[in-house]
Amino acid sequence: MTTQTITASPAVPYMMEEPGAGRVEIFPLPTDEATLFRLLKDLFEGAWDRIVFGTLIQGAVYEIQLSEPPRRISLLDGYATVDLGAWHFHVCIGENKGMPHRPTDPDLARHRRTHRAELARMLRPDGTPRSWQVRLFNGKDENQMTVFLPHPFLEPGEVITEAPDWSRLDLWDDLRRRYLGLDPDPLDRTGHGNPCGGG
């Protein structure tokens, strides 16, 4: 991962209850195109072999792991494209103007663009963390992408371990420092048990 720090003034974290997820601590990120493009490059160029990503909605979760780095990450008309060779994906992170002969309707452009970006820490009922994520939502609060960050109780290949490897929180700590100006939080080292369980 690159060492450039992006932070402006960090937004205040807040808690929310999410159906099916329980308590989630949200750390808002800037949503300007430059910051989001840098974030995607940090994740997909610098940490491609350590993340799991996809869309997370009620009734469906896509958990994708890469076997090689992307060929290219580009930006055109507000859309970031991550090119993986045999396939690719697009995420609208900036102003989508459309083509001169067919401009994008302003309402549709607002719907498409990332409206909310955040680091999210899912909490168990006892207040300890069980998952660390980066999430992007469009203008209608629909999940564009969820990136599941490395987990201290989860080895590559989705193998659950009994003993934690706290070094797996390095990416979470680095994102907090670079994008929010926050130091590592001792609460993150209190996680325990099955990462998918709520208890």
N, C-alpha and C positions, 0 to 999 in steps of 0.2 A: 504494500500500500504506500502511496506517496505520503510525504510529510507535510504538505501544504495544509495550513489551518484555515478553515472557512468561517469560523464563528463571527457572528455579529453579536448582538446582545441576546442571550438565551431567553426563550420564552419560559414562563412558569409552568412546571409540570403539574398535571392534575390527574385525578383518579376518576374512572368511570366503570360502571357495571355493564358488561356486554353479554347478551344472551349466548349461552353455551360456553363462554370463556370465563365468566366470573369477573373478578376485579382486575383491571388493567391500569397500570400507571403509564401515562402518556407524556412523552417529552417532545413537544412540537419542534419541527425543523422548518427552516425557511423554504418557501415554495417557488422561488424565482428559478428560471430555467437554468442559469449558470450553476447554481448550487446543486440542483437535482441532477444535472448532467455529470457534475463532478462526483456526486454520491454514487451514481450508477457505474461510473468508471472505477471508482474505488472498490465497489463490490464485485463487479464482473471482470475487471482486469487484475485487481490486487488480491481478491479473496475468492475467486471463482471455484477453487478446489475445496473451500471450507463452508460454503453456503448451500442451503436448499431454498428454492424459491418457487413461486407460483401464485395462483389466485386462490384466495380463501374467502368463500362465501358460505352462507348457510346451505348445507346439503352437498357441498363439493369442496375438496381441497386438492390442488395439484401440487405435488412435491417433486421438484425437478432438481437433479444433481448433474453437474457437468463433468464430462470425462476429459475435456481439454479446454483451454482458454478460448474465448471468442476470437474470431478472425478480425473483427472490427467493431467498434462502437461509434456510431455517427449520429448526427443531428440534422434534421431537415423539416422545415415548416412546423416546428414545435414538437415533432416526434423524435424521441431517441430510439434508435434501432440497434439491437444487439445481434450481430451476425454470427451464427454458430456453424456456418457451413451448410450442413444438410437442412437446417431450419433456422429461423430467426424470430424475433418478436419486436413489437413496437410499443412504446408507452408515450402518451402525449403529456409532456412536461412543460410545454411553453405555448406561445400563441400560435394557433393553427389557422392560417389565413386561407388555405385552399389554393386553387389555381386562378389565374386572372379571369378566365372565361367561366369559372365556377367557384366563386369565393365561398368560404365556409360561413354559414349562418352564425351570427354572434352568439345566439343562445346555445347552439350546438357546440361552438368552440369553447364556451364556458363549461358545458357538460363534460367535454372530453379532457380538458386540462386538469392536471393535478391541482387540487384545491387544498388538500391536507396531506402533509408528510410528517412522519413521526418515528421516533424510536419508541418501542412499546415493550414494557416489562409485565408479563402475565404473572399474577400473584395467586398463591394458594390461600385458602381460608385463614391459615395461620400467619399470613403476611410475607412468607418467603417466596422468592421468585421460582417459577417453573419453566419459563420460556422467555427468550430475548429476540426481538424482531425489529425489522424496518418495514414500515407500511406506507403505501401510497394510495390515496383515494381521489376520485375525480370530483367534478363539480356537483354531482348528485350524491356524493358520499358512497359511491360504489367502489369496492376494492379493485384497484388496478393491479397491485402486486403486493405480496407479502414475502419478505426475505427472512427465513429462519436462520438466526445466527448460531455459531457453534455453541454446544451445550456441554457443561462440565460432566454430565452423567451420560453422554451419548457419544460413542466412538463413531468414526466414519463407517458407513454401511448400516447405520441405525441400530448399533449394538448398545444396549443399555448396560451400564457398569454400576457396581455398588460403590466404588470409591470415586470421588470426583477428581477431575483434572482441571483445576482452576485456571490453568493457562489458556484453556479454550475460551475464556471470557476476554481475551486480549482484543479481539475485534470489536466487541461491544464497548470496552473501555476506550479504545482508540476513536471510535465513532463519537462517543460522548465528549471526549476531549476536543477533537477536531471541529465538530459541528456545533457543540453547545458550550464549550469551555468548562466542562465539568470533570472533576477528578473521579477516579474509581470510587465506587460506593461499597462499603463493607457489607451492605445488605445483599449484594450479589453473591457473596461467598457463604450465604446461609442456605442456599438452595439444597434440596434433598429429594431423593426418590425418583420415581418414574416421571420423565418429562411430560408425558401425555396425560398423566393423572391429575385430577383436580384437588386431591386431598393432601 
